Amino acid sequence: MAADEFYDRVDYDAIQISMEDWTLAHGTVTFCLPPDWELTERMFDYAVYDIAGNDDVELMFKIEAFEDEERVATNDLGGFFELPVDEFNDPEDFDIVRRDDGSVDWSQAIIRRLVTRIDRKTGEPYAKAGVWRCINVLPPSHIRILTIVLSYPLDRKINEFALLDDTRALVFEVLHELIREVKFSPQLTTLDRTASTPDLETQWFDDVAAIRLPRGWKWDIEPDNNQALPLYAFDSPKDDEWTFWVQLVTNPVGHSEAKVASELVDKFLDGLFDNAALRRDFVEEAKFRDPEDPTIGYSRVVSFETEDGVRLRRTSWQVIKVGAHMTVMAILHWVVIDGIVDEPGIRAITDLLEREVPSTVILPDLAAALYG
């Protein structure tokens, strides 16, 4: 299908459509929508809307981040526009942005497609959709991908959706123009701190904390641990060598003023050390603040313990983030047999975790909305 069979540019002045700004992922991306398009679901990195006058139509925006210096340098970005084969079928390309020589400039591309959505369990089609993908590149290595999905019933056509009763503007037409005006942050954001890489994959916990871990690590969850929140465990491919645990603890204490929030961070850190000192014999201990955000604090403890006659080295991090209404602490720790700590492979993973753990993203305000 050619784009001009159903698409005409929209003259906003002529139809007088007002707009409302929305952002995702702490300002990573900003977009505009008509004010009567109702938000029905929102998390850190995606939002879902109902479109006024079209009860059977749903709109989703989702932002993702990646880090790959080689692909940015070589403009090898086309793969980021591929759709999941188990969710979308029969894609139909509309247009892309090309350079003067005819080659695709992926760094400025907006891909539009009409697709059939497939149920992952049954394999049967259940809806049609217009899908857009926009890419934003921050050299030398960061890539953001914004996906927009306009879903509608199988028995309807995309040019049937009226935006407003008193205009002839169509949802698809208006939406495409709005996507052209999407703005990305020119600076790295919270989302970019946990951007997936060829070797690392972003893992989310209870929708309110995220960290990058090596690809291939096997995820498990232990619900019967008598804890207020589940304990997440990740095993390396060699289960007997490595396990990494994550647990979240929430406290209904917070403050919107940075100075007070900073004082709360100190109080939580002091309490951690007072309690931990009763449990283990430390060989290393430290607590420090985030140099850029006074509402974030860290503690790091290294201790030894013996299990079944084997001496183990435990490294424990606590990352604390104070929000306006709630404080969330992520407890991240790993245990390694002391005798293999200095082996090259183990040392490499240790160094990786020591680098990634301080970049853990925690969203206390979202935690307050979900669990408060």
Secondary structure, 3 states (H helix, E strand, C coil): CCHHHCCCCCCHHHHCCCCEEEEECCCCEEEEECCCCEEEEECCCEEEEEECCEEEEEEEEEEEEEECHHHHHHCCCHHHHCCCCCCEEEEEECCCCECCCCCECHHHCEEEEEEEEECCCCCCEEEEEEEEEEEEEECCCEEEEEEEEEEECCCCCHHHCECCCCCCCEHHHHHHHHHHCCEECCCCCHHHHCCECCCEEEEEECCCEEEEEECCCEEEEECCCCCCCCEEEEECCCCCCCEEEEEEEEECCCCCCHHHHHHHHHHHHHHHHHHHCCCCCEEEEEEEECCCCCCEEEEEEEEEEEECCEEEEEEEEEEEEECCCCEEEEEEEEEEEHHHCCCHHHHHHHHHHHHHHHHCEECHHHHHHHHC
